[in-house]
Amino acid sequence: MKFLRRLFKIGQAEVHHAIDNMEDPIKMTEQGIRDMKDDLDKALEALAQVKAMSIRAKKEVSEYGEKAEDYNGKAMLILKKAQKGGIEPDEADRLATEALVKKEEAIGQQNQAMADKEKFDQNVLQMEANVQTIKQNISKWENELKILRSRVKVADATKSLNKQMAKIDSNGTIALLERMKEKVHQEEALAEAYGEIASASKSIDDEINRAVDVKKAKATTELEKLKEQMGIDNNTD
C-alpha cells in the first residue's frame, strides 16, 4: 500500500508538471482551427470528387439507356429487313439476337450506373453534412478564440496587478513609508525644538541688551551730575 501511495503521488506530480508545461492555449486553439480548416479543404475536395462521380454516373445512365434503345432499334430494323428479303432470316435472327444481347448489357450497365449514382448521392449528402459541421466548428472556435484572447489579456493584467501588489507587501514598501512618515514627524519636532531654542536665546540677548542700556544711562546721569558740580557746561566742546 505504501508503494501504491508513493506511485500515486509520483503520478500526481507528473500530471501537475504536464499541466504546468502545457503550451499557450491561444496558440493551441489557433493550431486547432488551422487543422479544422485543413480538414475542411480535404472534405471539400473529396465532396467535389464524389459530386463529379455522381454527375458522371448520371450521364452513364442516360448513355446506357440510349445505347439500349439503339440496339433494340437495330434489332427491329434487321428483322424488318429480313421480312423484305434484304437479308436471310437465319442471319437476321442471329444478328437481331446479338443486338438484343447488347441491349441487355446496356440495360445492365444502366442499372449499375443508376445504383452508383444513388450511392454517390447519399455520399454527397453525408459529406455535405460533414462539411457544414466543420464550418460551424470553425466559426464556433474562431469566436471562442476571440473570447479566449480577451480573457487572457484580462488574466495577464490581473496577474500583473496582483503581482505588483504582492511585491509591495513582500518588499516592505508599506512599512518603509510608515518609517518615512515617522521620520518626517521627528524632523518636524526637531525643527520646532530648534525654533524654541532660538527664541529662548533671543530673549536672553534682549534682556542682556536692556541691562546694558540701563547701565549706560545710569553712567551718563552720573557724568552730568559731576560736570554740574564742577561748573562745566555740557554744551561746551
Short mmCIF file of the C-alpha atoms (twelve columns), coordinates in Angstrom:
data_MODEL
# 
_entry.id   MODEL 
# 
loop_
_atom_site.group_PDB 
_atom_site.id 
_atom_site.type_symbol 
_atom_site.label_atom_id 
_atom_site.label_alt_id 
_atom_site.label_comp_id 
_atom_site.label_asym_id 
_atom_site.label_seq_id 
_atom_site.Cartn_x 
_atom_site.Cartn_y 
_atom_site.Cartn_z 
_atom_site.pdbx_PDB_model_num 
ATOM 1   C CA . MET A 1   0.000   0.000   0.000   1 
ATOM 2   C CA . LYS A 2   2.861   2.400   0.778   1 
ATOM 3   C CA . PHE A 3   4.319   1.646   -2.625  1 
ATOM 4   C CA . LEU A 4   0.957   2.329   -4.299  1 
ATOM 5   C CA . ARG A 5   0.516   5.627   -2.415  1 
ATOM 6   C CA . ARG A 6   4.020   6.692   -3.418  1 
ATOM 7   C CA . LEU A 7   3.326   5.700   -7.013  1 
ATOM 8   C CA . PHE A 8   0.097   7.711   -6.924  1 
ATOM 9   C CA . LYS A 9   1.948   10.776  -5.632  1 
ATOM 10  C CA . ILE A 10  4.516   10.416  -8.405  1 
ATOM 11  C CA . GLY A 11  1.675   10.212  -10.911 1 
ATOM 12  C CA . GLN A 12  0.110   13.359  -9.448  1 
ATOM 13  C CA . ALA A 13  3.429   15.190  -9.689  1 
ATOM 14  C CA . GLU A 14  3.793   14.174  -13.328 1 
ATOM 15  C CA . VAL A 15  0.255   15.348  -14.094 1 
ATOM 16  C CA . HIS A 16  0.880   18.729  -12.451 1 
ATOM 17  C CA . HIS A 17  4.203   19.008  -14.290 1 
ATOM 18  C CA . ALA A 18  2.452   18.274  -17.576 1 
ATOM 19  C CA . ILE A 19  -0.193  20.900  -16.845 1 
ATOM 20  C CA . ASP A 20  2.451   23.475  -15.908 1 
ATOM 21  C CA . ASN A 21  4.269   22.786  -19.179 1 
ATOM 22  C CA . MET A 22  1.194   22.996  -21.369 1 
ATOM 23  C CA . GLU A 23  1.558   25.146  -24.454 1 
ATOM 24  C CA . ASP A 24  -0.045  28.503  -24.844 1 
ATOM 25  C CA . PRO A 25  -3.825  27.865  -25.033 1 
ATOM 26  C CA . ILE A 26  -4.226  30.578  -27.677 1 
ATOM 27  C CA . LYS A 27  -1.571  29.002  -29.888 1 
ATOM 28  C CA . MET A 28  -3.110  25.573  -29.356 1 
ATOM 29  C CA . THR A 29  -6.559  26.900  -30.314 1 
ATOM 30  C CA . GLU A 30  -5.141  28.639  -33.381 1 
ATOM 31  C CA . GLN A 31  -3.443  25.399  -34.408 1 
ATOM 32  C CA . GLY A 32  -6.702  23.501  -33.855 1 
ATOM 33  C CA . ILE A 33  -8.536  25.949  -36.115 1 
ATOM 34  C CA . ARG A 34  -5.846  25.584  -38.770 1 
ATOM 35  C CA . ASP A 35  -6.231  21.793  -38.555 1 
ATOM 36  C CA . MET A 36  -10.000 22.098  -38.951 1 
ATOM 37  C CA . LYS A 37  -9.517  24.352  -41.985 1 
ATOM 38  C CA . ASP A 38  -7.191  21.744  -43.474 1 
ATOM 39  C CA . ASP A 39  -9.865  19.126  -42.823 1 
ATOM 40  C CA . LEU A 40  -12.406 21.411  -44.471 1 
ATOM 41  C CA . ASP A 41  -10.233 21.764  -47.580 1 
ATOM 42  C CA . LYS A 42  -9.830  17.990  -47.796 1 
ATOM 43  C CA . ALA A 43  -13.561 17.454  -47.228 1 
ATOM 44  C CA . LEU A 44  -14.437 19.974  -49.936 1 
ATOM 45  C CA . GLU A 45  -12.024 18.309  -52.325 1 
ATOM 46  C CA . ALA A 46  -13.495 14.868  -51.597 1 
ATOM 47  C CA . LEU A 47  -17.020 16.279  -51.908 1 
ATOM 48  C CA . ALA A 48  -16.189 17.717  -55.310 1 
ATOM 49  C CA . GLN A 49  -14.781 14.364  -56.419 1 
ATOM 50  C CA . VAL A 50  -17.870 12.458  -55.266 1 
ATOM 51  C CA . LYS A 51  -20.154 15.001  -56.909 1 
ATOM 52  C CA . ALA A 52  -18.168 14.566  -60.116 1 
ATOM 53  C CA . MET A 53  -18.663 10.791  -59.911 1 
ATOM 54  C CA . SER A 54  -22.394 11.316  -59.322 1 
ATOM 55  C CA . ILE A 55  -22.577 13.567  -62.369 1 
ATOM 56  C CA . ARG A 56  -20.636 11.008  -64.395 1 
ATOM 57  C CA . ALA A 57  -22.951 8.203   -63.234 1 
ATOM 58  C CA . LYS A 58  -25.966 10.273  -64.234 1 
ATOM 59  C CA . LYS A 59  -24.524 10.727  -67.707 1 
ATOM 60  C CA . GLU A 60  -23.807 6.999   -67.937 1 
ATOM 61  C CA . VAL A 61  -27.430 6.230   -67.045 1 
ATOM 62  C CA . SER A 62  -28.508 8.371   -69.969 1 
ATOM 63  C CA . GLU A 63  -25.822 6.990   -72.300 1 
ATOM 64  C CA . TYR A 64  -26.534 3.336   -71.497 1 
ATOM 65  C CA . GLY A 65  -30.268 3.979   -71.852 1 
ATOM 66  C CA . GLU A 66  -29.719 5.471   -75.294 1 
ATOM 67  C CA . LYS A 67  -27.440 2.560   -76.213 1 
ATOM 68  C CA . ALA A 68  -30.071 0.024   -75.142 1 
ATOM 69  C CA . GLU A 69  -32.689 1.801   -77.231 1 
ATOM 70  C CA . ASP A 70  -30.254 1.915   -80.153 1 
ATOM 71  C CA . TYR A 71  -29.608 -1.850  -80.030 1 
ATOM 72  C CA . ASN A 72  -33.332 -2.506  -79.694 1 
ATOM 73  C CA . GLY A 73  -33.964 -0.301  -82.751 1 
ATOM 74  C CA . LYS A 74  -31.245 -2.077  -84.724 1 
ATOM 75  C CA . ALA A 75  -32.745 -5.492  -83.896 1 
ATOM 76  C CA . MET A 76  -36.111 -4.258  -85.182 1 
ATOM 77  C CA . LEU A 77  -34.533 -2.910  -88.382 1 
ATOM 78  C CA . ILE A 78  -32.755 -6.222  -89.021 1 
ATOM 79  C CA . LEU A 79  -36.000 -8.157  -88.616 1 
ATOM 80  C CA . LYS A 80  -37.864 -5.749  -90.901 1 
ATOM 81  C CA . LYS A 81  -35.101 -6.063  -93.484 1 
ATOM 82  C CA . ALA A 82  -35.430 -9.845  -93.341 1 
ATOM 83  C CA . GLN A 83  -39.160 -9.547  -93.893 1 
ATOM 84  C CA . LYS A 84  -38.463 -7.587  -97.059 1 
ATOM 85  C CA . GLY A 85  -35.977 -10.176 -98.238 1 
ATOM 86  C CA . GLY A 86  -32.984 -7.975  -97.822 1 
ATOM 87  C CA . ILE A 87  -31.273 -10.488 -95.519 1 
ATOM 88  C CA . GLU A 88  -31.576 -14.163 -94.817 1 
ATOM 89  C CA . PRO A 89  -33.995 -14.950 -91.998 1 
ATOM 90  C CA . ASP A 90  -31.451 -17.065 -90.092 1 
ATOM 91  C CA . GLU A 91  -28.812 -14.348 -90.372 1 
ATOM 92  C CA . ALA A 92  -31.389 -11.762 -89.369 1 
ATOM 93  C CA . ASP A 93  -32.325 -13.796 -86.330 1 
ATOM 94  C CA . ARG A 94  -28.646 -14.186 -85.342 1 
ATOM 95  C CA . LEU A 95  -27.875 -10.503 -85.724 1 
ATOM 96  C CA . ALA A 96  -31.087 -9.398  -84.030 1 
ATOM 97  C CA . THR A 97  -30.301 -11.753 -81.152 1 
ATOM 98  C CA . GLU A 98  -26.804 -10.280 -80.831 1 
ATOM 99  C CA . ALA A 99  -28.328 -6.771  -80.842 1 
ATOM 100 C CA . LEU A 100 -30.752 -7.758  -78.099 1 
ATOM 101 C CA . VAL A 101 -27.864 -9.205  -76.095 1 
ATOM 102 C CA . LYS A 102 -26.050 -5.882  -76.438 1 
ATOM 103 C CA . LYS A 103 -29.258 -4.165  -75.394 1 
ATOM 104 C CA . GLU A 104 -29.440 -6.253  -72.205 1 
ATOM 105 C CA . GLU A 105 -25.792 -5.492  -71.463 1 
ATOM 106 C CA . ALA A 106 -26.504 -1.796  -71.877 1 
ATOM 107 C CA . ILE A 107 -29.541 -2.071  -69.597 1 
ATOM 108 C CA . GLY A 108 -27.407 -3.863  -67.006 1 
ATOM 109 C CA . GLN A 109 -24.778 -1.163  -67.227 1 
ATOM 110 C CA . GLN A 110 -27.520 1.474   -66.969 1 
ATOM 111 C CA . ASN A 111 -28.868 -0.180  -63.805 1 
ATOM 112 C CA . GLN A 112 -25.362 -0.314  -62.352 1 
ATOM 113 C CA . ALA A 113 -24.863 3.361   -63.198 1 
ATOM 114 C CA . MET A 114 -28.185 4.181   -61.522 1 
ATOM 115 C CA . ALA A 115 -27.147 2.266   -58.392 1 
ATOM 116 C CA . ASP A 116 -23.770 4.037   -58.385 1 
ATOM 117 C CA . LYS A 117 -25.486 7.392   -58.751 1 
ATOM 118 C CA . GLU A 118 -27.776 6.688   -55.800 1 
ATOM 119 C CA . LYS A 119 -24.768 5.664   -53.705 1 
ATOM 120 C CA . PHE A 120 -22.807 8.748   -54.765 1 
ATOM 121 C CA . ASP A 121 -25.796 10.989  -53.999 1 
ATOM 122 C CA . GLN A 122 -26.026 9.518   -50.492 1 
ATOM 123 C CA . ASN A 123 -22.303 10.076  -50.033 1 
ATOM 124 C CA . VAL A 124 -22.717 13.651  -51.237 1 
ATOM 125 C CA . LEU A 125 -25.450 14.304  -48.673 1 
ATOM 126 C CA . GLN A 126 -23.325 12.827  -45.872 1 
ATOM 127 C CA . MET A 127 -20.220 14.732  -46.920 1 
ATOM 128 C CA . GLU A 128 -22.171 17.999  -47.256 1 
ATOM 129 C CA . ALA A 129 -23.371 17.487  -43.680 1 
ATOM 130 C CA . ASN A 130 -19.774 16.878  -42.569 1 
ATOM 131 C CA . VAL A 131 -18.577 19.987  -44.398 1 
ATOM 132 C CA . GLN A 132 -21.315 22.038  -42.741 1 
ATOM 133 C CA . THR A 133 -20.339 20.649  -39.336 1 
ATOM 134 C CA . ILE A 134 -16.685 21.540  -39.890 1 
ATOM 135 C CA . LYS A 135 -17.661 25.061  -40.994 1 
ATOM 136 C CA . GLN A 136 -19.808 25.502  -37.881 1 
ATOM 137 C CA . ASN A 137 -16.986 24.244  -35.666 1 
ATOM 138 C CA . ILE A 138 -14.515 26.628  -37.307 1 
ATOM 139 C CA . SER A 139 -16.889 29.548  -36.810 1 
ATOM 140 C CA . LYS A 140 -17.551 28.495  -33.224 1 
ATOM 141 C CA . TRP A 141 -13.873 28.172  -32.324 1 
ATOM 142 C CA . GLU A 142 -12.928 31.401  -34.071 1 
ATOM 143 C CA . ASN A 143 -15.428 33.139  -31.791 1 
ATOM 144 C CA . GLU A 144 -14.069 31.174  -28.838 1 
ATOM 145 C CA . LEU A 145 -10.569 32.297  -29.809 1 
ATOM 146 C CA . LYS A 146 -11.633 35.953  -29.699 1 
ATOM 147 C CA . ILE A 147 -13.128 35.429  -26.243 1 
ATOM 148 C CA . LEU A 148 -10.073 33.474  -25.140 1 
ATOM 149 C CA . ARG A 149 -7.737  36.252  -26.249 1 
ATOM 150 C CA . SER A 150 -9.782  38.781  -24.281 1 
ATOM 151 C CA . ARG A 151 -9.788  36.535  -21.209 1 
ATOM 152 C CA . VAL A 152 -6.042  36.024  -21.458 1 
ATOM 153 C CA . LYS A 153 -5.486  39.791  -21.640 1 
ATOM 154 C CA . VAL A 154 -7.670  40.335  -18.575 1 
ATOM 155 C CA . ALA A 155 -5.951  37.476  -16.745 1 
ATOM 156 C CA . ASP A 156 -2.487  38.823  -17.599 1 
ATOM 157 C CA . ALA A 157 -3.440  42.318  -16.475 1 
ATOM 158 C CA . THR A 158 -4.951  40.977  -13.245 1 
ATOM 159 C CA . LYS A 159 -1.934  38.763  -12.642 1 
ATOM 160 C CA . SER A 160 0.431   41.684  -13.228 1 
ATOM 161 C CA . LEU A 161 -1.523  43.900  -10.853 1 
ATOM 162 C CA . ASN A 162 -1.716  41.223  -8.178  1 
ATOM 163 C CA . LYS A 163 1.970   40.540  -8.641  1 
ATOM 164 C CA . GLN A 164 2.768   44.206  -8.107  1 
ATOM 165 C CA . MET A 165 0.572   44.269  -5.023  1 
ATOM 166 C CA . ALA A 166 2.311   41.159  -3.730  1 
ATOM 167 C CA . LYS A 167 5.692   42.781  -4.326  1 
ATOM 168 C CA . ILE A 168 4.578   45.841  -2.348  1 
ATOM 169 C CA . ASP A 169 3.854   43.707  0.685   1 
ATOM 170 C CA . SER A 170 6.861   41.432  0.272   1 
ATOM 171 C CA . ASN A 171 9.340   44.279  -0.166  1 
ATOM 172 C CA . GLY A 172 8.044   46.060  2.912   1 
ATOM 173 C CA . THR A 173 7.218   49.205  0.964   1 
ATOM 174 C CA . ILE A 174 4.290   49.991  3.218   1 
ATOM 175 C CA . ALA A 175 6.484   49.578  6.297   1 
ATOM 176 C CA . LEU A 176 9.090   51.802  4.647   1 
ATOM 177 C CA . LEU A 177 6.504   54.504  4.031   1 
ATOM 178 C CA . GLU A 178 5.416   54.305  7.650   1 
ATOM 179 C CA . ARG A 179 9.029   54.726  8.766   1 
ATOM 180 C CA . MET A 180 9.434   57.716  6.457   1 
ATOM 181 C CA . LYS A 181 6.289   59.208  7.902   1 
ATOM 182 C CA . GLU A 182 7.670   58.779  11.415  1 
ATOM 183 C CA . LYS A 183 10.966  60.315  10.293  1 
ATOM 184 C CA . VAL A 184 9.120   63.376  8.986   1 
ATOM 185 C CA . HIS A 185 7.342   63.725  12.310  1 
ATOM 186 C CA . GLN A 186 10.690  63.568  14.079  1 
ATOM 187 C CA . GLU A 187 12.199  66.190  11.774  1 
ATOM 188 C CA . GLU A 188 9.209   68.475  12.320  1 
ATOM 189 C CA . ALA A 189 9.529   68.083  16.087  1 
ATOM 190 C CA . LEU A 190 13.270  68.755  15.917  1 
ATOM 191 C CA . ALA A 191 12.705  71.898  13.837  1 
ATOM 192 C CA . GLU A 192 10.160  73.121  16.376  1 
ATOM 193 C CA . ALA A 193 12.641  72.459  19.214  1 
ATOM 194 C CA . TYR A 194 15.344  74.445  17.440  1 
ATOM 195 C CA . GLY A 195 12.841  77.247  16.965  1 
ATOM 196 C CA . GLU A 196 12.079  77.310  20.666  1 
ATOM 197 C CA . ILE A 197 15.793  77.298  21.487  1 
ATOM 198 C CA . ALA A 198 16.384  80.169  19.054  1 
ATOM 199 C CA . SER A 199 13.533  82.135  20.569  1 
ATOM 200 C CA . ALA A 200 14.865  81.496  24.059  1 
ATOM 201 C CA . SER A 201 18.363  82.630  23.094  1 
ATOM 202 C CA . LYS A 202 16.979  85.782  21.508  1 
ATOM 203 C CA . SER A 203 15.020  86.634  24.659  1 
ATOM 204 C CA . ILE A 204 18.129  86.301  26.798  1 
ATOM 205 C CA . ASP A 205 20.074  88.583  24.464  1 
ATOM 206 C CA . ASP A 206 17.283  91.144  24.621  1 
ATOM 207 C CA . GLU A 207 17.421  91.075  28.409  1 
ATOM 208 C CA . ILE A 208 21.210  91.489  28.346  1 
ATOM 209 C CA . ASN A 209 20.971  94.408  25.940  1 
ATOM 210 C CA . ARG A 210 18.316  96.092  28.046  1 
ATOM 211 C CA . ALA A 211 20.510  95.619  31.091  1 
ATOM 212 C CA . VAL A 212 23.479  97.153  29.291  1 
ATOM 213 C CA . ASP A 213 21.402  100.145 28.171  1 
ATOM 214 C CA . VAL A 214 20.266  100.734 31.748  1 
ATOM 215 C CA . LYS A 215 23.864  100.811 32.997  1 
ATOM 216 C CA . LYS A 216 24.860  103.185 30.191  1 
ATOM 217 C CA . ALA A 217 22.002  105.510 31.044  1 
ATOM 218 C CA . LYS A 218 22.960  105.497 34.738  1 
ATOM 219 C CA . ALA A 219 26.611  106.231 33.943  1 
ATOM 220 C CA . THR A 220 25.570  109.166 31.690  1 
ATOM 221 C CA . THR A 221 23.445  110.630 34.506  1 
ATOM 222 C CA . GLU A 222 26.325  110.419 36.996  1 
ATOM 223 C CA . LEU A 223 28.625  112.132 34.483  1 
ATOM 224 C CA . GLU A 224 26.233  115.010 34.036  1 
ATOM 225 C CA . LYS A 225 25.930  115.465 37.779  1 
ATOM 226 C CA . LEU A 226 29.710  115.553 38.160  1 
ATOM 227 C CA . LYS A 227 30.049  118.166 35.382  1 
ATOM 228 C CA . GLU A 228 27.384  120.247 37.044  1 
ATOM 229 C CA . GLN A 229 29.263  120.206 40.378  1 
ATOM 230 C CA . MET A 230 32.430  121.287 38.598  1 
ATOM 231 C CA . GLY A 231 30.641  124.063 36.756  1 
ATOM 232 C CA . ILE A 232 31.369  122.564 33.344  1 
ATOM 233 C CA . ASP A 233 28.852  123.427 30.693  1 
ATOM 234 C CA . ASN A 234 27.556  120.277 28.975  1 
ATOM 235 C CA . ASN A 235 27.190  122.239 25.705  1 
ATOM 236 C CA . THR A 236 30.904  123.194 25.707  1 
ATOM 237 C CA . ASP A 237 33.124  121.106 23.476  1 
# 
